[in-house]
């Protein structure tokens, strides 16, 4: 559970690092947007690295990446809707549903052990 919470929190920071400047940062010079984004991303790394270390005890590397992508999509939907004031279109919902099906397949069956 701590892995999921840390990944969720790290994704909130990373989403703001990557996309937050799109709403208000157009007047900023590019170097300023990059520096602010890197400062926010540092917090994201401080959350994501422990999340992956803790999670690797329970999940495979593939499963961790799939969890990360599902969390990223969930956080971005909220971000785009609330912060960027964008409406979600039906084709995005279908695309996200397919990603959900992919996540199901990643966890529904027993994965092979680590290869050497």
C-alpha angles and dihedrals in degrees: 000000000000089000091057094046092049092047091049092050093044090052092053089057094043093049090054090046093053102034109014094090091058092079102045108003101079092104091053120096112249093250090059093050089050094049094047090047092050091050090053091044091056089065089048091054091049088059101035098051095056090042091057094043092051092042096050089070090064105021134047120244089255092052092048090053092049091049088050092053094048091049090047091054093047092050092045093052089056092043095049092045099044105027105028093033092226122152119229115240125217093249091057090051090052091048091050090048090055089052087052090053089051090052090050091056091048092058105027096075132048110263121221117259122261115293123230 
